[in-house]
Amino acid sequence: MEIYRQLTNTLAKIISTIMKRVMLSPVVFLAVVAGLFTGNRVNAQDLNSAILLTRSEQYEKAAEQFKQLIAKEPGNSKNYFFYGENILQDFFSDTISNSLAVFTKDAKAQYEKGISADPNDPLNYIGLAKVAFFIDDNKTAVEQRAKAKSFLQPYKSVKKMVPPAKDYAFTLAKLAESYISETFKVDTGLALPLIREAIKIDGKSKDIYLIAGDIFNLKNDGSNAIKNYNLAQEYDPKSPTAAMKIGSIYVKARNLEAAIPKFQEALELNVNYAPAYRELGALYISARKYDKSKENFKKYLELTQGNIPAQIKYVISLFYAGEYDEVIKNVDEIFQKDKSKAYLNRLAGYSSYEKKDADYNKALGYMETLFKSVNPDLLNKKDYLYFAKILLRKNQNYPKLVAERDRQGAALEREKTRYANATAADKPKLKPLVDTLTNRKAKIDSQISKADVDVNRAFEAYNKALSYDSPEKPDMALITELSNNYYSYGRYDLAARTWSRLISLGRNDVRDYMQLARWYYTSEKYKSVDSVCNEILKKDPNYLDAYLYIARSASKMESDPKQGMAKAKFETLIGKAGADSVKNHRELMEAFTYLGYNYMLNDNITRATEYYNRMINLDPNNKEYKIRGLNGIAQAQTKAAGNEKTIEGRLPWLSKAEETYGKILAIDPANESAKTSLKYVQDFEKLVKAGINPNELKGTVKDAAGQPIANASVRIKDTAAETYTNTKGEFKFEIPQASESLIFSAKGYKSKEMPVQRPLKAISITLEQ
């Protein structure tokens, strides 16, 4: 130990001074020498004892001993270093209950005191590097490691090393250890060269071999880990640490039969070695041998008395073993005796969420108690993450509620319109249904409003969890989860913005860009869709979905359906998708539908029919495609009839439309839409032949401010018959005698349904945004 070498050098100087300045008898002289050796040996032994307590996971006892050592020897930098190590080990013993921010802050304070005590001791700089590494401050970690290395002088001979060989090698080993973390990350490229040099200098150090074993263990190289642990055991046969670590490797490999003897060996070497009891307790939980597990944990808790994480280690092991009901049972039993341990609410909350028959209300209760009772500094990322998950799962029917609200709202608006246009005699008959729908919607609105509180709290918790990450290294998986949940719970704009953050952080796959484009599309950010999709095409010029969403977005940005802004985009899509019409049939159908409809609106019946025929011929075995194509042709024929000014001009088109609807019914005799449309055409034909027009309906469509809405659609429900308002919001429409309802719609407005009232008279419709 360096302590002994320091004492020897100091002693030599003191002896020299004594011999020069005072005359002592041999007895007195020997007494002085003996006192110097004895006193310092006690102090060194006290430090070793404290370190052993740390390794035995008796962190509270170790902390007390380190405090006594510091009070006795405030100038000994080693005391501060190993006290800081004790604090970090205490944190990693229970990362569920402990706060990384609090423990790293406390450890850092000890290392800084150690540097003040001896600025030339490299160990405390290594301690600061560890702290920085754990909190992802790599810049500081590199700086502190460089500072520590500056005290290791270049050497040619082991005997002439500065500091001495054993201390030099130990420092190198601790530098190597600063590249590994018990959160299962290791930079072997930097750690292994250091540990190899340390072994080359001092090949008999138990501590160096233990660190080497830990590095290989984290690298999942069990063979080399065991080899180094065995060497540690060889050079310190009385230490139980190596045997316990080898047992843990066997546990990780699920070789429980090999693990048990190693833990028992550790206990034979030191019957009070607490970690071995803990490992046996966890092992027996995995084997469902709860009596043996409790027996070992009882002993572990006795040995670690006063250490708060140790008191809940059994419960933690139950949690990691997936025995969630047992966790809740044990936590509730503890609360019956002592409610002060509020941090246990987290384990009960996590378990209530994770168990097979999850109880989200109970889980939420535990977590809310945790947040109310525990110092915010002791809360951690997992607490906020579980809190968010619990709140969302508690309200997992939220999307269905929103869909039901929209359905009930549409039904209510329809009945309100019927009621408003009804005669005085009919209104009492319609009023009960309006009231029923009003009450239903009010109830759903209330449920959604209540759920919104929970959902918004969930997203606040998600963002709080993200705040625990450094800006340079955010949790990409968590950002992905947050974005997906924003989308699932109807926060489309936030979903897109959060996914955009993923891309800015380096997610560079075209599929990630496409996801962003889809979510911009859902949140109606069509220009952003176009921008992202063009970025995709720079990466992959043949990425079909990008062409599809460019075309879709262009169609959505049209102020007038006749405008045809998306025509060229859909034609490009057809060119790309046509390379494999079997694989890309859905994309082709969407393009044919848009182009056929656009040409029909612009009275180009020939081109419209061309695209509808392409729908029919796309897949000869697909009845749905045939029906959609025939329906489009029939609509175009009906529209052509309406455009004709004479009976002679209209009748041939109506005859063709009847024939086309007949083809649909031949494929699908139960097709109600075709039946309704056919009846409309037949009624139209009768009116044309009679030379009368009793079914002309006139009206206007306005917004809530009374301003006219241009290009609003006026359509007979369940038919293809449709017209559009002019720039003044006016329309004139021929409707068949059998028409029951009209549907009014416009981009950016809620659709409204109105029953047809006879005799026909001019109407005014107001659409809400």
Secondary structure, DSSP 8 states (H G I E B T S, - for coil): -HHHHHHHHHHHHHHHHHHHH----HHHHHHHHHHHHHHHHHHHHHHHHHHHHHHTT-HHHHHHHHHHHHHH-TT-HHHHHHHHHHHHHHHHT-TTTS-HHHHHHHHHHHHHHHHHH-TT-THHHHHHHHHHHHTT-HHHHHHHHHHHHTTS---S-GGG-SS-HHHHHHHHHHHHHTTEETTTEE-HHHHHHHHHHHHHH-TT-HHHHHHHHHHHHHTT-HHHHHHHHHHHHHH-TT-SHHHHHHHHHHHHTT-HHHHHHHHHHHHHH-TT-HHHHHHHHHHHHHTT-HHHHHHHHHHHHHHTTT-HHHHTHHHHHHHHTT-HHHHHHHHHHHHHH-TT-TTHHHHHHHHHHHSTT--HHHHHHHHHHHHHHS-GGG--HHHHHHHHHHHHHHTTTHHHHHHHHHHHHHHHHHHHHHHHHS-TTTHHHHHHHHHHHHHHHHHHHHHHHHHHHHHHHHHHHHHHHHTTS-TTS--HHHHHHHHHHHHHTT-HHHHHHHHHHHHHTT---HHHHHHHHHHHHHTT-HHHHHHHHHHHHHH-TT-HHHHHHHHHHHHHT-SSTTS-TTHHHHHHHHHHHGGGTTTTHHHHHHHHHHHHHHHHHTT-HHHHHHHHHHHHHH-TT-HHHHHHHHHHHHHHHHHHHHH--SHHHHHHHHHHHHHHHHHHHHH-TT-HHHHHHHHHHHHHHHHHHHT--TTEEEEEEEETTS-B-TT-EEEETTSS-EEE--TTSEEEEE--TT--EEEEE-TTS--EEEE--SS---EEEEE--
